[in-house]
Amino acid sequence: MKAQVKIPDGVKVEVNGLKVKVSGKNATLERDFSSPLVKGLIKIEQSNGTLDVISSVDKRQIKAYVGMIAARIAEMARGAQENYVYKLKIVFMHFPMTVKVSGDKLVITNFLGGKAPRTVPIPKNVKVEVQGDMIVVSGPDKELTGNVAAHIENATRITARDRRVFEDGIFIVEKPSKV
């Protein structure tokens, strides 16, 4: 099994075993793909403008891991050049909700009239901006940026009420395009 990742111009890749470091004009990202599951079964090789993720084992689980590593490296190469951007919409019908960035966390107050504020931590590589009724989450790491957007959406999830009546919340309305 072999998966090939084309490295775009302007992106520098360093490979040390299963540790990959990708540098570009936007950011430098590092990831260690080593796991007890694949110890000695997968290797990453660099050749003319491409990265090859190779395994000689023909098991389904190892093939899936090879594909996952190749996809993550492609995402890292794109993130090293430009940020991934998620857009979320703030919707409230019953109680005016307030959303603001305070230091390294996003604070949501008065959601459905609740007294306790809901907070979502923001990692240092992710930027969160509140622009009117929209929240823009951006960052070079697709996985981390997507997780922050999902946590923001999940912080205002309604479970005990009728969703047809209580349409309040924060919802992801735009995701980055595929690599």
C-alpha positions, 0 to 999 in steps of 0.5 A: 500500500502506498499513498502519495502526497504532492507538496506545494511550492513554497512548503518545506517538509522535514521527515524524521521517522513518523514525525513530520514538520511542515513549514510555509509562509503562514505557519509551521506545523508538527505532528507525530504519527507513531502509534503502537498499532503501526510500529515498524509497519509504516514509513514516510519517505520524501522524494522530488516534491512528493511524500510517500506513505508506504506499508508492505502490510496488506491489512485493512486497518493499516491501509486506513492508517496510511490513508489517514496519514497522507490526508493529514500531511496534505492538510498540514501542507495547505495549512502552512500556506493559508488558514482554514476558516469556519463561520458560525451564525449566532441565532436567538429568538427568545433571549438576547444572547451575548458572545464575546472573546475574553482572553483565551476563551469565548464567553456566551452569556444569557443563552436561553436566559441562563445565569451561568456563562458558557465558556469555550477555551481557545488554543493559541494557534486558533483565532476567534472573532465575533463580527455582529451575528457571525463568529469566524474561527481560523487557524492553520491546523484544520483538526484543531480549528474544526474542533474549536468550531464544534465546541462552540456549536456544542456549547449551545446545544439544546436537548430538553426543549422542542427544537421547532420552537427553541431555535436558539444557538450557534451553528456552523454555516460555512466550512473550509473546502476540501483539499 
